[in-house]
Amino acid sequence: MAIKVITDINCGNYCAVGHPERPVRILKTVEKFKNQSELEIISENAQPIDESLLLKAHTKELIDSIKNADTDFDNDTPAYPDIYKYASVAAGGAFAAAMSALNGEGAFSLLRPPGHHSTKDKAMGFCYFNNIAIAAKFIAEDKGTRIAIYDFDVHHGNGTEDILLNQPLTAFYSVHEFPHYPGTGTSHIGNNCFNYPMPPNSPRVDYLKRLEEALNDLKKFNPSIVGVSAGFDAFIKDPLATQLLEVEDFYWLGRQFKKLDLPIFCVLEGGYSYELPDLIMAFLKGINENN
């Protein structure tokens, strides 16, 4: 079965010297997909999102500040030239992936910048717009559909939590390292945000059990669709964290999502090792393989 990958190589046109969120993350993954025959991949070009959809998750003030960015948002989140253009395409890719899932076709949004640290009113942590939260708000509010967001990035998805906290028809599940950036996610909060912190250098088997625990809790929410914040920085060789997962663990995780037998869309978040293309490939093989 084919899997749709929504991307745009133009998202590699901005960078800052030494910044870990760099163009090669996308460009090398696109190259990997082109030079393999294990997965049938349908490529789709991402398009910018409409500002009316950005307003579902963000304040007008934040949107305008990104449109007119002239000073860095923080030490990790530069005011790149044309960052509004790139961020709106990343949000558009996530939205298109979500719409594909609603139509019964799984999709992976392979774009940058990532999004899960962006709150209602603050760009931070490499993130400008919260790509997955925008899609989740649309699905819940406009479609009246129950949606769960599962975030396996090694950093807590504080922005997604901020936007979805106590929002009807939504639930958020995050498995992440703590203590670690951004310093949040120590416990469950509100009636729909569930956090599963893991200490640095957790034994691999313990981390996998925690991922499974969060997934089992997600099933209890009985969602009609699942959005996945797919961050690959719990990998043992990732330079920005201290967890111990191996390539095959991301294949395993993809298989767990496949077993949900639900519409699923995935949005790239973190993952900063040179092996990122292999990690994404393993995950997509798992999520695409027949039970």
C-alpha positions as CSV (number, residue, x, y, z in Angstrom):
1,M,0.0,0.0,0.0
2,A,1.3,3.5,-0.9
3,I,1.9,6.1,1.7
4,K,1.6,9.8,1.0
5,V,4.5,12.1,1.9
6,I,3.8,15.8,1.8
7,T,6.9,17.9,1.5
8,D,8.6,20.8,-0.3
9,I,12.3,20.9,-0.9
10,N,12.1,24.7,-0.7
11,C,11.9,24.3,3.0
12,G,15.6,23.7,2.9
13,N,16.3,27.3,1.7
14,Y,16.8,28.8,5.1
15,C,19.4,28.0,7.8
16,A,21.6,29.4,10.5
17,V,25.2,28.2,10.9
18,G,25.5,25.6,13.6
19,H,21.8,25.3,14.2
20,P,20.7,21.7,14.7
21,E,17.3,22.2,12.9
22,R,19.0,22.3,9.5
23,P,17.9,21.7,5.8
24,V,19.7,18.4,5.6
25,R,17.0,16.9,7.8
26,I,14.5,17.1,5.0
27,L,16.7,17.0,2.0
28,K,18.5,13.8,3.0
29,T,15.2,12.1,3.8
30,V,13.7,13.0,0.4
31,E,16.9,11.6,-1.2
32,K,16.4,8.4,0.9
33,F,12.9,8.0,-0.3
34,K,13.9,8.4,-3.9
35,N,16.6,5.8,-3.7
36,Q,14.6,3.0,-2.1
37,S,12.1,0.4,-3.3
38,E,10.7,-1.0,0.0
39,L,7.9,1.6,0.3
40,E,5.6,2.9,-2.4
41,I,5.6,6.6,-1.7
42,I,3.3,9.2,-3.3
43,S,4.8,12.7,-3.1
44,E,2.6,15.7,-2.7
45,N,3.8,19.3,-2.7
46,A,2.8,21.2,0.4
47,Q,0.9,24.5,0.1
48,P,0.7,27.5,2.5
49,I,-2.0,27.4,5.0
50,D,-4.7,30.0,5.1
51,E,-4.4,32.6,7.9
52,S,-8.0,31.8,9.1
53,L,-6.7,28.3,10.1
54,L,-3.7,29.8,11.9
55,L,-6.1,31.8,14.0
56,K,-7.6,28.5,15.3
57,A,-4.5,28.0,17.4
58,H,-2.6,31.3,17.5
59,T,-3.2,34.9,18.4
60,K,-3.2,37.5,15.6
61,E,-0.3,39.2,17.4
62,L,1.9,36.0,17.1
63,I,1.0,35.6,13.4
64,D,1.8,39.3,12.7
65,S,5.1,39.0,14.6
66,I,6.2,36.0,12.4
67,K,5.1,37.9,9.3
68,N,7.2,40.8,10.2
69,A,10.0,39.1,12.1
70,D,13.1,41.3,12.5
71,T,14.5,40.1,15.9
72,D,15.0,36.5,17.0
73,F,12.1,35.0,19.1
74,D,14.6,33.3,21.4
75,N,18.2,31.9,21.1
76,D,16.8,28.7,19.4
77,T,14.2,30.4,17.2
78,P,15.8,32.9,14.7
79,A,14.0,35.5,12.7
80,Y,14.9,34.0,9.4
81,P,14.1,36.0,6.2
82,D,10.7,34.9,4.9
83,I,10.1,32.6,7.9
84,Y,6.4,33.3,7.7
85,K,6.4,31.7,4.3
86,Y,8.2,28.6,5.4
87,A,6.2,28.2,8.6
88,S,2.9,28.6,6.8
89,V,3.9,25.9,4.3
90,A,4.8,23.6,7.2
91,A,1.5,24.2,8.8
92,G,-0.2,23.6,5.4
93,G,1.5,20.3,5.0
94,A,0.3,19.1,8.4
95,F,-3.2,20.3,7.5
96,A,-3.1,18.4,4.2
97,A,-1.9,15.3,5.9
98,A,-4.8,15.5,8.4
99,M,-7.3,16.0,5.5
100,S,-5.8,12.9,3.8
101,A,-6.3,10.9,6.9
102,L,-10.0,12.1,7.2
103,N,-10.4,10.7,3.7
104,G,-9.0,7.4,4.6
105,E,-5.4,7.9,3.3
106,G,-2.5,7.9,5.7
107,A,0.0,10.7,5.2
108,F,3.3,12.0,6.6
109,S,4.2,15.7,6.6
110,L,7.9,16.0,6.0
111,L,8.6,19.7,6.4
112,R,10.4,22.2,8.5
113,P,10.2,24.2,10.7
114,P,8.6,21.9,13.3
115,G,5.8,23.1,15.5
116,H,5.0,21.4,18.8
117,H,6.7,24.0,21.1
118,S,4.8,26.9,19.6
119,T,2.1,28.1,22.1
120,K,-1.0,30.2,21.4
121,D,1.1,33.4,21.6
122,K,4.8,32.4,21.5
123,A,7.2,31.0,19.0
124,M,10.0,29.0,20.7
125,G,12.1,25.9,20.5
126,F,12.7,26.0,16.7
127,C,8.9,26.3,16.3
128,Y,6.8,29.1,14.8
129,F,3.3,27.8,14.2
130,N,2.0,24.7,15.9
131,N,1.4,22.6,12.8
132,I,-0.4,19.6,14.4
133,A,-2.5,21.6,16.8
134,I,-3.9,23.8,14.0
135,A,-5.1,20.6,12.3
136,A,-6.4,19.2,15.5
137,K,-8.5,22.3,16.3
138,F,-10.0,22.2,12.8
139,I,-10.9,18.5,13.0
140,A,-12.5,19.0,16.5
141,E,-14.3,22.3,15.9
142,D,-15.2,22.2,12.2
143,K,-15.6,18.4,11.7
144,G,-16.9,17.6,15.2
145,T,-14.6,14.6,15.3
146,R,-12.7,13.2,18.3
147,I,-9.0,13.5,17.8
148,A,-6.0,12.3,19.8
149,I,-2.5,13.7,19.4
150,Y,0.3,11.4,20.4
151,D,3.7,13.1,20.7
152,F,6.8,10.9,20.9
153,D,9.4,13.6,20.4
154,V,11.9,13.5,23.3
155,H,11.0,17.1,24.2
156,H,7.6,17.8,25.8
157,G,5.1,19.2,23.4
158,N,4.3,22.2,25.6
159,G,2.8,24.2,22.8
160,T,0.4,21.6,21.7
161,E,-0.6,21.1,25.3
162,D,-1.2,24.9,25.7
163,I,-3.4,25.0,22.7
164,L,-5.4,21.9,23.3
165,L,-5.8,22.1,27.1
166,N,-9.4,21.3,28.0
167,Q,-10.6,21.7,24.4
168,P,-13.6,19.5,23.6
169,L,-13.1,16.4,21.4
170,T,-9.3,16.5,21.8
171,A,-6.8,14.7,23.9
172,F,-3.0,15.0,24.0
173,Y,-0.5,12.3,25.0
174,S,3.3,13.1,25.3
175,V,6.1,10.8,26.1
176,H,9.3,12.7,26.7
177,E,12.5,13.2,28.7
178,F,12.4,15.1,31.9
179,P,14.2,17.0,33.2
180,H,14.9,18.5,29.8
181,Y,13.8,21.3,27.5
182,P,11.3,23.0,27.8
183,G,11.0,22.0,31.4
184,T,7.3,21.2,31.3
185,G,5.2,18.0,31.2
186,T,5.8,16.6,34.7
187,S,2.3,15.3,35.1
188,H,-1.2,15.1,33.6
189,I,-3.0,18.4,33.5
190,G,-6.6,19.5,32.8
191,N,-9.1,16.9,31.6
192,N,-7.4,16.0,28.4
193,C,-3.6,16.4,28.5
194,F,-1.5,13.4,29.6
195,N,2.2,13.4,30.2
196,Y,4.6,10.5,30.6
197,P,8.0,11.9,31.6
198,M,11.1,9.6,31.5
199,P,14.4,10.4,33.2
200,P,17.6,10.8,31.2
201,N,19.3,7.6,30.1
202,S,16.3,5.5,30.7
203,P,16.7,1.8,30.0
204,R,15.5,1.2,26.5
205,V,12.9,-1.4,27.6
206,D,11.5,1.1,30.1
207,Y,11.1,3.7,27.5
208,L,9.3,1.3,25.2
209,K,6.9,0.4,28.0
210,R,6.2,4.0,28.6
211,L,5.4,4.6,24.9
212,E,3.0,1.6,25.1
213,E,1.4,2.8,28.3
214,A,0.6,6.2,26.7
215,L,-0.8,4.4,23.6
216,N,-3.0,2.2,25.7
217,D,-4.4,5.3,27.5
218,L,-5.0,6.9,24.1
219,K,-7.2,4.0,23.1
220,K,-9.5,4.7,26.2
221,F,-10.2,8.1,24.7
222,N,-11.8,6.3,21.7
223,P,-10.7,8.8,19.1
224,S,-11.9,8.7,15.5
225,I,-8.5,9.9,14.2
226,V,-5.0,10.1,15.5
227,G,-2.4,12.8,14.8
228,V,1.2,11.9,15.6
229,S,3.9,14.4,16.5
230,A,6.8,12.3,15.1
231,G,10.0,13.4,16.8
232,F,13.0,11.0,16.4
233,D,15.3,12.5,19.0
234,A,14.9,9.7,21.6
235,F,17.3,7.9,19.3
236,I,20.6,6.8,21.0
237,K,22.8,8.9,18.7
238,D,20.7,12.1,18.8
239,P,22.8,15.0,19.9
240,L,20.0,16.9,21.8
241,A,18.9,14.2,24.3
242,T,20.1,11.2,26.2
243,Q,17.7,8.4,25.4
244,L,18.7,5.0,24.1
245,L,16.2,3.9,21.4
246,E,17.4,2.1,18.3
247,V,16.3,2.2,14.7
248,E,14.1,-0.9,15.1
249,D,12.2,0.7,18.0
250,F,10.8,3.3,15.6
251,Y,9.6,0.4,13.3
252,W,8.0,-1.1,16.4
253,L,6.3,2.2,17.2
254,G,5.0,2.5,13.7
255,R,3.5,-1.1,14.0
256,Q,1.7,0.0,17.2
257,F,0.0,2.8,15.4
258,K,-1.0,0.5,12.5
259,K,-2.7,-1.8,15.0
260,L,-5.0,1.0,16.1
261,D,-6.8,0.5,12.9
262,L,-7.7,4.2,12.8
263,P,-7.1,7.1,10.4
264,I,-3.6,8.4,11.2
265,F,-1.5,11.4,10.0
266,C,2.0,12.1,11.1
267,V,3.9,15.4,11.3
268,L,7.7,15.6,11.6
269,E,8.9,17.3,14.8
270,G,12.5,16.8,16.0
271,G,15.3,14.3,15.3
272,Y,18.8,15.7,14.7
273,S,21.0,12.7,14.1
274,Y,22.6,11.9,10.8
275,E,20.4,8.7,10.9
276,L,17.1,10.6,10.7
277,P,16.3,9.4,7.2
278,D,16.7,5.8,8.4
279,L,14.6,6.4,11.5
280,I,11.7,7.9,9.4
281,M,12.0,5.1,6.9
282,A,11.7,2.5,9.7
283,F,8.7,4.2,11.2
284,L,6.9,4.5,7.9
285,K,7.6,0.8,7.1
286,G,6.0,-0.1,10.5
287,I,3.0,2.1,10.1
288,N,2.4,0.9,6.5
289,E,2.9,-2.8,7.0
290,N,-0.1,-5.1,7.0
291,N,-1.1,-6.7,10.3
